[in-house]
Amino acid sequence: MEFAPPPPPGGMNGAGASPGAPPETSPDSVAYTPSGPPPDAHFRRLIENASDLIQVVSPTAGIVYTSPSVERLLGYTPEEILGASTMGFIHPDDHNHVQQEITALLARPGVTRATTYRVRHKDGRWRTLEARGRTLSLSDVSEGLVVNARDV
């Protein structure tokens, strides 16, 4: 397979793009359109093999959604932990710290925060996760938080 450099600005003909003209797209690029796959199906395909754990957590710390990677990282199937409290998996010595992070996230919708904490694997071992979280909505806390975490 040969690498082909990107076309010059303005396309293959070398002419500059006119102001306000839409950017050219690759023939391999696919845009989501209302006639395309439903957003949920599209989203699931994107995260199905992600190595990071992706969760949606309610404002009261209940697990609303968890990506399939939870099984690789922590040994639980998504069905085993949906509806459970995140605090039930957090190391007791990290509870206060994590609760403070959740409170800070809920106090400032749209602001991303990062933290590290320990989580119990299904086999009983503790895993240290580095997580980044923010409110799912940029302006409303009622939809909860989205958290991306990785094993460190």
C-alpha positions as CSV (number, residue, x, y, z in Angstrom):
1,M,0.0,0.0,0.0
2,E,1.4,3.4,-1.0
3,F,1.0,6.5,0.9
4,A,-0.4,9.4,-1.1
5,P,0.1,12.9,0.2
6,P,-3.0,15.0,0.9
7,P,-4.2,17.2,-2.0
8,P,-3.1,20.8,-2.0
9,P,-5.4,23.5,-0.5
10,G,-8.3,24.0,-2.8
11,G,-8.3,20.5,-4.2
12,M,-6.5,18.5,-6.8
13,N,-6.6,21.4,-9.3
14,G,-4.4,23.5,-7.0
15,A,-6.8,26.5,-7.1
16,G,-7.4,28.1,-3.7
17,A,-10.8,27.3,-2.1
18,S,-13.2,30.2,-2.2
19,P,-14.0,31.8,1.2
20,G,-17.0,30.1,2.8
21,A,-16.7,27.0,0.6
22,P,-17.2,23.7,2.4
23,P,-13.9,21.7,3.0
24,E,-13.3,18.8,0.7
25,T,-13.8,15.4,2.2
26,S,-12.1,12.1,1.6
27,P,-14.0,9.5,-0.3
28,D,-13.5,7.3,2.8
29,S,-15.1,9.8,5.2
30,V,-18.6,9.1,6.3
31,A,-20.9,11.8,7.8
32,Y,-23.8,10.9,10.1
33,T,-27.0,12.0,8.4
34,P,-30.6,11.5,9.6
35,S,-30.9,8.7,7.0
36,G,-27.7,7.0,8.4
37,P,-27.5,4.6,11.3
38,P,-29.3,5.6,14.5
39,P,-26.9,7.5,16.8
40,D,-27.0,4.8,19.4
41,A,-25.9,2.1,17.0
42,H,-23.2,4.4,15.5
43,F,-22.0,5.2,19.0
44,R,-21.9,1.6,20.1
45,R,-19.8,0.6,17.0
46,L,-17.3,3.4,17.9
47,I,-16.8,2.3,21.5
48,E,-17.2,-1.5,21.2
49,N,-13.5,-2.1,21.1
50,A,-12.2,1.0,23.0
51,S,-9.6,0.2,25.6
52,D,-10.8,3.0,27.9
53,L,-13.8,2.5,30.2
54,I,-16.6,4.9,29.3
55,Q,-19.4,5.3,31.8
56,V,-22.4,7.6,32.2
57,V,-23.1,8.1,35.9
58,S,-26.2,9.7,37.3
59,P,-25.9,12.8,39.6
60,T,-26.4,10.4,42.5
61,A,-23.5,8.2,41.3
62,G,-25.6,5.3,39.8
63,I,-24.1,3.7,36.8
64,V,-26.5,4.4,33.9
65,Y,-24.3,3.2,31.0
66,T,-20.9,1.3,30.9
67,S,-18.9,0.4,27.8
68,P,-18.1,-3.3,27.0
69,S,-14.4,-2.5,28.0
70,V,-15.5,-2.8,31.7
71,E,-15.2,-6.6,31.3
72,R,-11.6,-6.4,30.1
73,L,-10.6,-3.8,32.7
74,L,-12.6,-4.9,35.8
75,G,-14.0,-8.4,35.0
76,Y,-17.7,-7.3,35.2
77,T,-20.1,-7.5,32.4
78,P,-22.0,-4.3,31.7
79,E,-25.2,-6.0,32.9
80,E,-23.6,-6.9,36.2
81,I,-23.0,-3.3,37.2
82,L,-25.7,-1.3,35.5
83,G,-27.8,0.5,38.1
84,A,-25.2,-0.1,40.8
85,S,-23.5,2.8,42.7
86,T,-20.0,3.7,41.5
87,M,-19.1,4.1,45.2
88,G,-19.6,0.4,45.7
89,F,-16.6,-0.3,43.5
90,I,-14.3,2.5,44.8
91,H,-11.7,1.7,47.4
92,P,-12.9,2.9,50.8
93,D,-9.9,5.2,51.3
94,D,-10.8,6.9,48.0
95,H,-14.5,7.5,48.8
96,N,-14.1,11.1,50.1
97,H,-11.8,12.1,47.2
98,V,-14.1,10.7,44.5
99,Q,-17.2,12.2,46.2
100,Q,-15.5,15.6,46.2
101,E,-14.6,15.2,42.5
102,I,-18.3,14.3,41.7
103,T,-19.5,17.3,43.7
104,A,-17.0,19.6,41.8
105,L,-18.1,18.3,38.4
106,L,-21.8,18.8,39.3
107,A,-21.1,22.4,40.5
108,R,-19.5,23.4,37.2
109,P,-21.4,21.8,34.2
110,G,-19.2,21.4,31.1
111,V,-15.9,21.6,33.0
112,T,-13.6,18.6,32.7
113,R,-11.7,17.3,35.7
114,A,-9.1,14.5,36.0
115,T,-8.4,12.3,39.0
116,T,-7.0,8.9,40.0
117,Y,-8.6,6.4,42.3
118,R,-8.7,2.6,43.0
119,V,-11.5,0.4,41.8
120,R,-12.3,-3.2,42.8
121,H,-11.8,-5.8,40.1
122,K,-14.3,-8.7,40.1
123,D,-11.5,-11.0,41.3
124,G,-11.0,-8.8,44.4
125,R,-7.8,-7.0,43.3
126,W,-7.6,-3.2,43.3
127,R,-7.0,-1.5,40.0
128,T,-5.8,2.2,39.8
129,L,-7.8,4.1,37.2
130,E,-7.0,7.6,35.8
131,A,-10.3,9.2,34.9
132,R,-11.5,12.3,33.1
133,G,-15.1,13.4,33.7
134,R,-17.6,16.2,33.0
135,T,-21.3,16.6,32.9
136,L,-23.0,14.9,29.9
137,S,-24.7,18.2,29.1
138,L,-22.7,21.4,28.9
139,S,-25.3,23.3,30.8
140,D,-27.4,20.8,32.9
141,V,-26.4,18.4,35.6
142,S,-29.6,16.3,35.6
143,E,-28.3,14.1,32.8
144,G,-25.3,13.1,34.9
145,L,-21.7,12.7,34.1
146,V,-19.6,11.0,31.4
147,V,-16.4,9.4,32.6
148,N,-13.5,8.1,30.5
149,A,-11.1,6.0,32.6
150,R,-8.0,3.9,31.9
151,D,-6.0,1.5,33.9
152,V,-2.7,3.0,35.1
